[in-house]
């Protein structure tokens, strides 16, 4: 509501919220709130990666999911800086590593429906990366970007919350 001229969820990327100026040339009054929101989101998802990593008995999976997952969220938060383009790429690399190891952990647990859902939830951000870096069908970027975040964050939350009974044992 604070974005000058109103934030267009269909046609603007999430990154537009972090720019000092809005697309209409006005000062972006939504920026401080957007930075706080992305900080909260990234810290929360970093905690989710940490908690998921603690559920595996494999030291390799545990450390990789923890380091790559938290690292991806640190770099994802830093996209609010002027180094946005570089940090998007770094965050993506860390994120893909964390997700691949998480998917492998789910595979080893023989949770095939969660594996399938996880592959889909990873596929959307990869499609997003092709659109972003390849400048292919760029008009779809805002929708694919938001759909991807919703999918992978939702999948990780289901994985985390669905396994919470294991923590009690």
N, C-alpha and C positions, 0 to 999 in steps of 0.2 A: 504494500500500500504506500510505502514511502518512496518507491522508485518513481522518478519524475515522468509524468505522462502515463504511469501505470505499467507494471511489469507484464509483458505478453508471454505467458507460459508456453505458447505454441511456437513463437517465432524468435524468442531470445534464449540464448544459452545461459546456463547457471553463471558462467564467468562474467556476464554482463553486470551482475549484481556487485562484483568486486571492483569494478572500474571507478576511478574518481569522478568521471563524468558520465552522464547518461547519454544515450544515443541521440536525444533531442538537443544536446549541447548544455543542458542544465547540470548543476552540481548534483551528484548522486547522493542524496540524503539516506538512501537505503544501505550504503556501503558498510557503516559500522555495525549495523544489526546483522547484515549478511556475513560479515567476518566473524562475529560472535556465534552465529548459527553454524557456520562451517567448522569452527573450532569445537563446538559442542558435539557435532556429528562425528568429526574425526576422532576426538578423544573417546567417544562412546564406541565407535567401531574398532578402535585400537584395543579397548578393553575386551570386546567380543573376540577379536583375534587371539588375544592373550588367554582368555578363558577356554576357547576351543583348543588351543595348543596344549593346554594342561590335561586334556582328556586322552591323549595318545600315550602309548607306552614306548613308542619309538623316539629316541633322543633326536634323531635327524628330523623327523616330522615336527616334533615339539619346537626345536630351535628355529627351524626354517619358517614355520607358520608364525611363530612369535615375532621373529626379527623382521621377516618380509612383510607381515601383516601390519605391525606397528609402524615400520618404516614407510609403507605405502600411505598410511594415514598422516604421518608427519609431512611427507612430501605433498600429499593431497591438500593439506591445510596451507602449505606454502605457495600454492597457486594464486593466492590473493596478492602476492608480491609482483613487482614488474618482471620477474623471471618466470612468468606464467607458462609460456610455451615449453621451456626446458623442463620445468618441474612437473608438468602434466606427463611428459614422457618418462621421467624417472619414477614418478608415482605408479604409472602403468606397469613398468617392468617389475617393481616390487610387488604390486598387486597380483599380477599374473603368476609370479612364483608362489606367493602365499596361497592363492586359489588352487593352483595345480597340486600343491602338497596337501591342501585340505581335501580336495577331490580324491586324491590317492588314499588319504586316511579313511574317507567315507567308503571307498571301494574295498579297502582291506576289512572294513567292518561289515561288508556285504549288504550295504544299504543302497540298493540299486535305484530305488525311486528318488532318493536324495541325490544320488550321483547324477542321474539324468537331469534333475532340476538344477543342480549345480553347474552342469555343463552348459545348459541353456542360459543360466544367469551369468556365466563367464562369457558366453558367446556375444551377448549384446554389447558389453563394453569393448570387445574386440571389433565388432562392426562399427561402433562409435569411433574407434581409433582409425579405422580405414577411411571413414568419412572425413574425420578431422585432418589426418596427415595426408591423405590422398586427394583431398578436396573433391570427393566424389559424392554426388547427391547432397551437397552441403545444406540445402534447405531442410533436410530431415534431421540435421544434427541436434537441434534443441529437443525434439521429441525422443530421439534415440538415446540421447544423453540422460534425460530424466527417467526414461523407462529402464535403462541399464542400471542406474543407481538404485532405483526402487527394487529391481530384481535381485541384484547381488546382495544388497543390504538386507532385504527380506529373507533371502535364502540363508545368509549367515545367522540372522536372528532366529529363524526356525531351527537351524542346526543347533545353535546355542541353547535356546529355550526348550527344544524337544529333548535335549540330553540332560536337562537340569536334574532329572531323577537320578542320574548316575552320580552326581555330586553328593547326594544325600546318603548314598550307600557306603 
